[in-house]
Amino acid sequence: MKQQAIDKINKVINESRIGVLSTAINHKPNSRYMIFYNDGLDLYTKTGKHTPKIEELESNPYAHVLLGYEEGQNQPYVEIEGQVEIVTNDETIDWLWQEQDKTFFDSKEDPNLVVIRIIPSHITLLNSDDAHSPVTIDVSNL
């Protein structure tokens, strides 16, 4: 059952690009849509280094992401809890620049461009087509 859930989680993460990133400010949630890319279970998204989400993540490096649940009934989706790392290395930026929509930045050399990496601690699969949904996976045990 665990491997089946992991396979379904990977399918949602690999196929879903637009999701909701939630952070916290002053003990209140703050959510926004983002475009995500993944390397395994780790998620990546680009943003400007002077945005409110970066300030929020610098004071509280934990985030929650919702991915999946396309229109229609019983579509699977995942809730991802994880710790965030702000990435500025050229290798990661080059990779995302090739993969991502370039509408927000004119160049990968833009000094304002940073990448948010979400390193999952727990992933919950919901709306799965089996009787065991929801299933929460402790990623540290994989």
SULCOR-V764156 format. One record per residue. N is the residue number from 1. RES is the residue in one letter. SS is DSSP state (helix for helix, strand for strand, loop for the rest). PHI is phi as a letter, one per 20 degrees, with the letter a starting at -180 (999 if undefined). BURIAL is + if it has 9 or more other C-alpha atoms within 8 Angstrom, else -. Layout:
n	res	ss	phi	burial
N	RES	SS	PHI	BURIAL
N	RES	SS	PHI	BURIAL
This chain:
n	res	ss	phi	burial
1	M	loop	999	-
2	K	helix	f	-
3	Q	helix	f	-
4	Q	helix	f	-
5	A	helix	f	+
6	I	helix	f	+
7	D	helix	f	-
8	K	helix	f	+
9	I	helix	g	+
10	N	helix	g	+
11	K	helix	f	-
12	V	helix	f	+
13	I	helix	f	+
14	N	helix	f	+
15	E	helix	d	-
16	S	loop	e	+
17	R	loop	d	+
18	I	strand	e	+
19	G	strand	b	+
20	V	strand	d	+
21	L	strand	d	+
22	S	strand	d	+
23	T	strand	c	+
24	A	strand	c	+
25	I	strand	c	-
26	N	loop	l	-
27	H	loop	m	-
28	K	strand	c	-
29	P	strand	f	-
30	N	strand	c	-
31	S	strand	c	-
32	R	strand	b	-
33	Y	strand	f	-
34	M	strand	b	+
35	I	strand	e	+
36	F	loop	d	+
37	Y	strand	c	+
38	N	strand	c	+
39	D	strand	c	-
40	G	loop	m	-
41	L	loop	e	+
42	D	strand	f	+
43	L	strand	d	+
44	Y	strand	c	+
45	T	strand	b	+
46	K	strand	e	+
47	T	strand	a	+
48	G	strand	e	+
49	K	loop	f	-
50	H	loop	d	-
51	T	loop	e	-
52	P	helix	g	-
53	K	helix	f	-
54	I	helix	f	+
55	E	helix	g	+
56	E	helix	f	+
57	L	helix	f	+
58	E	helix	f	-
59	S	helix	e	-
60	N	loop	b	-
61	P	loop	e	+
62	Y	strand	d	+
63	A	strand	b	+
64	H	strand	c	+
65	V	strand	c	+
66	L	strand	d	+
67	L	strand	c	+
68	G	strand	o	+
69	Y	loop	l	+
70	E	loop	f	-
71	E	loop	g	-
72	G	loop	p	-
73	Q	loop	e	-
74	N	loop	l	-
75	Q	loop	e	+
76	P	loop	f	+
77	Y	strand	b	+
78	V	strand	c	+
79	E	strand	d	+
80	I	strand	d	+
81	E	strand	d	+
82	G	strand	a	+
83	Q	strand	e	+
84	V	strand	d	+
85	E	strand	c	+
86	I	strand	e	-
87	V	strand	d	+
88	T	loop	c	+
89	N	loop	f	-
90	D	helix	f	-
91	E	helix	f	-
92	T	helix	f	+
93	I	helix	f	+
94	D	helix	f	+
95	W	helix	f	-
96	L	helix	f	+
97	W	helix	f	+
98	Q	helix	f	-
99	E	helix	e	-
100	Q	loop	e	-
101	D	loop	g	-
102	K	loop	e	-
103	T	loop	f	-
104	F	loop	e	-
105	F	loop	c	-
106	D	loop	f	-
107	S	loop	b	-
108	K	loop	f	+
109	E	loop	e	-
110	D	loop	g	-
111	P	loop	f	-
112	N	loop	e	-
113	L	strand	f	+
114	V	strand	c	+
115	V	strand	d	+
116	I	strand	e	+
117	R	strand	d	+
118	I	strand	d	+
119	I	strand	d	+
120	P	strand	f	+
121	S	strand	d	+
122	H	strand	c	+
123	I	strand	c	+
124	T	strand	d	+
125	L	strand	e	+
126	L	strand	c	+
127	N	loop	l	+
128	S	loop	f	+
129	D	loop	e	-
130	D	loop	d	-
131	A	loop	f	-
132	H	loop	e	-
133	S	loop	f	+
134	P	loop	f	+
135	V	strand	c	+
136	T	strand	d	-
137	I	strand	d	+
138	D	strand	e	+
139	V	helix	f	+
140	S	helix	f	-
141	N	helix	e	-
142	L	loop	e	-
